[in-house]
Amino acid sequence: MKLSQLIAVDNDVEITGIAVDSRKVRKGNLFLCVRGEHSDGHDYFKEALKNGAAMIVTERSLGLKNEIVLPDTRRAAASLFATWYQNPQKNLRIYGVTGTNGKSSIVGILHHIYQKAGFQSAVCGTLGCTWEGKFYSTENTTPLPEVLYEKLREMADDGVTHLFMEVSSHALALERVSEIEFSYGVLTNLTPEHLDFHKTMEDYAASKEKLFLQSHKTVFNIDDPFGYLTYQKHFPWAIGYGKTNRCDFMLDKIFHRDANGTVFTVRHRNETYRFITSLVGEYNLYNLLAAISVALSDGIDGETVVRAVADFSGIKGRLECVYQGDFTVFIDYAHTPDALMRVLTELQKTSPKRLRVVFGCGGDRDPAKRPVMGRIAQTIADDVIVTSDNSRSEAPGKIIDEILSGMVKPLSDHVTVIENREEALRWVIETALPQDVILVAGKGHEEYEINASGKHPFSEADIIRKALNQFGYRNEK
């Protein structure tokens, strides 16, 4: 492709590819100097030239003959990669879901509904990109531009028509999705998270709001304060869901709710739809309501939506039951104060003999949430086991101490510290009593543990199952 086809310049040099990592530059490539969170591509232009770069795109002059200076190379990255892959986003109906909690569940539910409706759909988010029997594991909730637009091209070429995408605040702030016009933009809720990156809730909220400026239709949880505020900004074209009469899609009545599922109705204008789901918890009702609101407003017939919700079995690592017998064990991705509070509160409603929680907090991430999560766990659960969780470059003991600092002193016998996460999981199984409900929180779907020595394979579900076998428990789920 000629350079003039990528950037509006009078230069027809042939470009063989685009790279943002100088180590991956090949002869004839365009090298894009992008400022990252931990390094700056401008520091590596010499290595890129040595590896054969034909052109350097930069935010400041480097004194090169073959350079192009642009004001924002992050935004340029989205445009360049979209153009390189022939703008695949224009061949897809893309539905973006943002918010602190619930993104993975909502895109998974929508993917299931639209498949049941006969569409070739795809999903992209924390759990990876999945379409037409293919799977691509992603390192970011919303992939970087060099990955995102390549995968969109593959999806479009494979006949995908609808894509349901988790859109993170990082992706919005760093302009990864700036080339996408979303058919629908959905907001779940907004609670403190990622403040190590955004610094303030105002900045966090502003990043989320970018999605709705790029969306043809917007859908908001108006029971959430930020959701209602943003809904009002976009009224009367916005769609609201929640429990109150002002909602376009209202959670009308809950007829039955227990550990095996929920029966509920949703009212939209003069229509009432009755749903049966195996999902549990009020927050899952909100996730379902968001997906139902999108699907019905998008023209999917109610009967199809009702059937799809009924046979949707859930998302990996989202209140996933890995053992049900003498006691019950769930794993969940809850890693924010709000998410931990919600899932513990819901499990408390199942009237367990003891509600036990195993959790930690990630290293090199917002430290302010650590004592808050400690306080929440101690307040709601009967038994708390504090352990490590992706400590990264930080000392696990330091993180644990910060979690404990939020708890009521002196600590009771119902708070146990086991720094090694595998040992903590084995111990909680070994000490389980009949009718206990155990929540293992924080990692969910993740199949790895990150500490100071790097990233290592770590499957909580496998560790739990091995411990169950060792201690003689048979899964009756």
Summary of the structure (lengths in Angstrom):
residues: 477
radius of gyration: 23.8
end to end distance: 55.8
largest distance: 74.7
contacts: 1653
relative contact order: 0.08
helix: 36%
strand: 25%
